[in-house]
């Protein structure tokens, strides 16, 4: 996810540099249009603090609806605890995140004491690894799974709940995943057990994240209704209104309002019309050099190299007060009771004037 900031020139300049010179390989495109990345963060554009850049209320703010929900969740990442303010209308913090190392061991459990000034509920989030690691730790009866369950049970004692956020579950491990969830929930009496799932608009065949099958295993299901368009897709909204409506309709039908938490994005993405990072054959390199009038290759320590410039069109989609207000109002009208945000620190500060917690 990309951090949206108010300094447009900084954003565009950073986008062009990232698109032209980044050495990171793009993620593989999903095999199904609904199987999209959920919370993968490529990079943050660290501009000045937005509370200083965008301290005034936006035009038309007085006409934006304010929406009230039974619960308001927000993800807080380690190191950004200071972003959480006492007057924010937040009922639950999803503390992101503990992880799993290459040997299946629980690592990086955040300290609950770092949020000691926050009086609401705090949930420990476990982020899964890639498909291979996920397969490895989900195997029933394995020493790794047994130890992971024990470690999570112990770590959750300091928290009000535990959330499982596995986003790369091999389809053939669906049964193992669900038995893992059932085992964990049974070990956590008195705790709120939640599961984060990718957005769906319909039931998919052989889906490890089948809402209906996971519903009896969790107290809450956090639907990540974002990344409709992602880093490797064509440019488009992170969460268009029509797509969100379809996700809500399906989620309410399969999960129901009592257990459902509808996730909203607070970030934006940028795309360039040209993506130049790739490996090429010798013939392709020579062709590019000629076609772009790069001249003769120069040599650096006997290695041929060349440079040329091309125009890049950058397209960005992001969330502001109006889009967030519209989406929240749509969810409220559709009888959604709980919402959640990915993640604290990425938002326009005006957000917290547009959402309210229902009185107890």
C-alpha positions in Angstrom: 0.0 0.0 0.0 1.2 3.5 -0.7 1.0 6.4 1.8 -1.1 9.2 0.3 0.2 12.7 1.2 -0.8 16.1 0.3 2.5 17.2 -1.4 1.7 16.4 -5.0 5.1 17.2 -6.5 6.8 14.9 -4.0 4.4 12.1 -4.8 4.8 12.4 -8.6 8.5 12.6 -8.4 8.8 9.6 -6.1 6.5 7.7 -8.4 8.6 8.3 -11.5 11.8 7.4 -9.7 10.2 4.3 -8.3 8.8 3.2 -11.6 11.9 3.7 -13.6 14.7 2.7 -11.2 13.2 0.2 -8.7 14.9 -3.2 -8.8 12.0 -5.0 -7.1 10.2 -7.6 -9.2 6.4 -7.1 -9.7 4.2 -9.6 -7.9 2.6 -12.3 -10.0 -0.9 -11.4 -11.3 -3.7 -13.3 -9.4 -5.3 -16.2 -11.2 -8.8 -15.1 -10.3 -10.0 -11.5 -10.5 -11.2 -11.7 -6.9 -8.0 -13.3 -5.6 -6.1 -10.1 -5.1 -3.4 -9.1 -2.7 -4.8 -7.8 0.6 -2.3 -5.9 2.6 1.0 -6.1 0.7 2.9 -2.8 1.1 5.4 -2.0 -1.6 6.6 1.3 -0.3 5.5 4.4 1.6 6.0 8.0 0.4 7.2 9.7 3.5 6.1 13.2 3.1 5.6 15.8 5.8 3.0 15.1 8.5 -0.4 15.5 6.9 -2.0 16.9 10.0 0.2 20.0 9.2 -0.2 19.9 5.4 -4.0 19.3 5.5 -5.2 20.9 8.7 -8.2 22.8 7.2 -11.5 21.1 6.6 -12.1 20.3 2.9 -14.6 22.2 0.7 -18.1 20.8 1.2 -17.2 19.2 4.5 -20.4 20.5 6.1 -22.5 18.5 3.6 -20.6 15.2 4.1 -22.6 12.6 6.1 -21.3 11.4 9.4 -21.8 7.6 9.9 -22.2 5.8 13.2 -21.2 2.2 13.8 -21.3 -0.3 16.7 -17.6 -1.0 16.3 -14.8 0.9 14.5 -11.6 -1.1 14.1 -8.2 0.2 12.9 -4.9 -1.5 12.2 -1.9 0.0 14.0 1.5 -1.1 13.0 4.5 -1.3 15.2 6.4 2.0 15.4 3.2 4.0 14.6 1.5 3.7 18.0 1.8 7.4 18.5 -0.6 8.0 15.6 -3.4 6.7 17.9 -5.2 9.7 19.6 -7.3 9.5 22.7 -10.3 11.2 21.0 -10.5 9.0 17.9 -13.8 7.1 17.7 -12.1 3.6 17.8 -13.4 0.6 19.6 -10.8 -2.0 18.6 -7.2 -1.9 17.6 -5.7 -4.7 15.4 -2.0 -4.6 16.4 0.0 -5.5 13.3 1.8 -7.8 13.5 3.4 -10.9 14.8 4.9 -13.2 12.2 6.3 -16.6 11.5 10.0 -17.3 10.7 11.4 -19.8 8.3 11.1 -22.6 10.9 7.5 -21.9 11.7 8.3 -20.1 15.0 6.2 -17.2 16.2 8.3 -14.0 16.1 7.9 -10.2 16.5 5.0 -10.2 18.9 4.3 -6.5 19.6 4.2 -5.4 23.2 0.7 -4.5 24.4 2.3 -2.0 26.8 3.1 0.3 23.9 -0.6 1.0 23.6 -1.2 1.4 27.4 -2.8 4.8 27.0 -5.5 3.3 24.7 -8.5 2.2 26.7 -10.3 0.1 24.0 -9.8 -3.5 23.0 -6.5 -4.6 21.4 -6.1 -7.6 19.2 -2.9 -9.3 18.3 -2.6 -9.9 14.6 -0.7 -12.8 13.1 0.5 -12.2 9.6 1.2 -15.4 7.6 4.0 -15.8 5.1 4.0 -17.1 1.5 2.2 -20.2 0.3 5.2 -22.5 1.1 5.5 -21.3 4.7 1.7 -21.4 5.2 1.6 -25.0 3.9 4.4 -25.9 6.3 2.9 -24.5 9.5 -0.7 -25.7 8.8 0.1 -29.4 8.6 -1.9 -31.2 11.2 0.1 -33.1 13.8 3.4 -31.4 12.9 5.6 -30.2 15.7 5.7 -26.7 14.0 1.9 -26.3 14.1 1.7 -27.6 17.6 4.3 -25.1 18.8 2.8 -22.3 16.8 -0.6 -22.9 18.4 1.0 -23.0 21.9 3.0 -19.8 21.3 -0.1 -17.9 20.0 -2.1 -19.1 22.9 0.5 -17.7 25.3 1.0 -14.5 23.4 -2.7 -13.7 23.2 -3.0 -13.6 27.0 -1.9 -10.0 27.0 -4.6 -9.0 24.4 -8.3 -8.9 24.1 -8.3 -11.0 21.0 -6.3 -12.7 18.2 -6.7 -12.1 14.5 -5.3 -14.5 11.8 -4.3 -12.8 8.6 -3.1 -15.6 6.2 -3.2 -14.3 2.7 -1.5 -17.0 0.7 -3.3 -20.2 1.6 -2.8 -23.0 -1.0 -6.2 -24.3 -2.1 -5.3 -27.9 -1.2 -4.6 -26.7 2.4 -8.1 -25.3 2.9 -9.1 -28.1 5.3 -5.8 -27.7 7.3 -6.4 -24.0 7.5 -9.9 -24.4 8.9 -8.8 -27.0 11.4 -6.0 -24.6 12.5 -8.6 -21.9 13.1 -10.8 -24.3 15.0 -7.9 -25.4 17.2 -6.9 -21.9 18.0 -10.4 -20.7 18.8 -10.8 -23.6 21.2 -7.6 -22.6 23.0 -8.7 -19.0 23.5 -11.8 -19.0 25.7 -12.9 -15.5 26.6 -10.9 -13.9 23.7 -12.3 -12.4 20.5 -11.1 -14.6 17.7 -11.1 -12.9 14.3 -10.0 -13.8 10.8 -9.1 -11.4 7.9 -10.3 -12.5 4.5 -9.9 -11.2 1.0 -12.9 -9.5 -0.6 -15.4 -11.7 -2.5 -18.5 -10.9 -4.6 -19.4 -14.5 -5.0 -18.6 -18.0 -3.8 -15.5 -19.4 -5.5 -14.7 -23.0 -6.2 -12.0 -24.6 -4.0 -11.6 -21.4 -2.0 -9.5 -21.7 1.1 -11.2 -18.5 2.3 -14.8 -19.7 1.9 -16.8 -17.3 4.1 -19.5 -19.8 4.9 -17.1 -22.5 6.0 -15.0 -20.1 8.1 -18.0 -18.4 9.7 -18.6 -21.0 12.5 -14.9 -20.9 13.4 -14.6 -17.1 14.1 -16.2 -14.5 16.3 -15.5 -11.8 13.7 -14.6 -11.8 10.1 -12.7 -8.8 8.7 -13.4 -8.4 5.0 -10.5 -6.6 3.3 -12.6 -4.7 0.8 -9.6 -3.0 -0.9 -7.0 -3.7 -3.6 -9.7 -4.1 -6.3 -6.8 -2.7 -8.3 -3.3 -3.4 -7.2 0.3 -2.8 -8.1 0.4 -5.2 -11.0 -3.1 -4.5 -12.4 -4.3 -1.8 -14.7 -4.8 1.6 -12.9 -8.1 1.9 -11.1 -9.7 2.6 -7.7 -8.5 0.8 -4.7 -12.1 0.2 -3.8 -14.7 1.5 -6.3 -18.2 2.2 -4.9 -20.0 -0.4 -7.1 -17.4 -3.1 -6.3 -17.7 -2.3 -2.6 -21.5 -2.5 -2.8 -21.2 -6.0 -4.3 -18.7 -7.1 -1.6 -21.0 -5.9 1.1 -24.1 -7.6 -0.4 -22.2 -10.9 -0.6 -20.7 -10.5 2.9 -24.0 -9.7 4.6 -25.6 -12.7 2.9 -22.8 -15.1 3.8 -21.4 -13.7 7.1 -24.3 -11.7 8.5 -24.1 -8.3 10.2 -23.2 -9.5 13.7 -19.8 -11.0 12.8 -18.9 -8.8 9.8 -16.3 -6.0 9.9 -16.1 -4.2 6.5 -12.6 -3.0 5.9 -11.9 0.3 4.2 -8.6 1.5 2.6 -6.9 4.7 3.7 -4.1 4.5 1.1 -3.7 5.2 -2.6 -1.7 3.7 -5.5 0.1 5.1 -8.5 0.8 3.5 -11.8 3.1 4.5 -14.6 2.4 4.1 -18.3 5.9 2.6 -18.7 7.4 -0.1 -16.5 11.0 -0.5 -17.6 12.3 -3.0 -15.0 12.9 -6.4 -16.6 15.6 -8.8 -17.7 16.3 -9.1 -21.5 18.2 -11.1 -24.1 21.3 -9.5 -25.7 19.3 -8.8 -28.9 16.6 -7.0 -26.9 19.1 -4.8 -25.2 20.7 -3.8 -28.4 17.3 -3.1 -30.0 16.2 -0.9 -27.1 19.5 1.0 -27.3 19.0 1.6 -31.1 15.3 2.4 -31.0 15.7 4.9 -28.2 18.7 6.7 -29.7 20.9 5.9 -26.8 24.0 6.1 -28.9 26.9 3.7 -28.5 27.1 1.8 -25.3 29.7 3.2 -22.9 31.7 0.9 -20.6 32.0 0.7 -16.8 34.8 -1.6 -15.9 34.4 -3.3 -19.2 30.6 -3.8 -18.9 28.5 -2.1 -21.6 25.8 0.3 -20.3 23.6 3.0 -21.8 21.0 5.5 -20.7 17.9 7.0 -22.3 14.9 8.9 -21.2 11.2 8.3 -22.0 8.0 10.2 -21.0 6.0 8.5 -18.3 2.3 9.2 -17.5 1.5 8.6 -13.8 -2.0 7.8 -12.7 -3.1 7.8 -9.1 -6.2 6.7 -7.2 -6.6 7.5 -3.5 -9.0 8.1 -0.7 -10.1 11.5 0.7 -12.8 12.8 3.0 -15.5 12.7 0.4 -14.8 9.2 -0.9 -14.5 7.9 2.7 -17.7 9.6 3.8 -19.6 8.3 0.8 -18.4 4.7 1.4 -19.1 4.8 5.1 -22.6 6.2 4.5 -23.3 3.5 1.9 -22.2 0.8 4.4 -24.4 2.4 7.1 -27.4 2.4 4.8 -26.8 -1.2 3.9 -27.0 -2.1 7.7 -23.3 -2.8 8.2 -22.7 -2.6 12.0 -18.9 -2.6 12.1 -16.1 -1.1 10.0 -12.3 -1.2 10.1 -9.5 0.7 8.4 -6.1 -0.3 6.9 -4.2 1.5 8.4 -3.7 4.3 11.0 -1.3 7.0 9.8 -2.3 6.8 6.1 -5.6 8.7 6.5 -6.7 12.3 6.0 -7.1 13.6 9.6 -10.7 14.6 8.7 -11.7 11.0 8.7 -12.2 10.9 12.4 -14.8 13.7 12.1 -16.8 11.5 9.7 -17.3 8.4 11.7 -18.8 7.9 15.2 -19.2 5.1 17.7 -22.7 4.2 18.7 -23.2 4.7 22.5 -23.1 1.6 24.6 
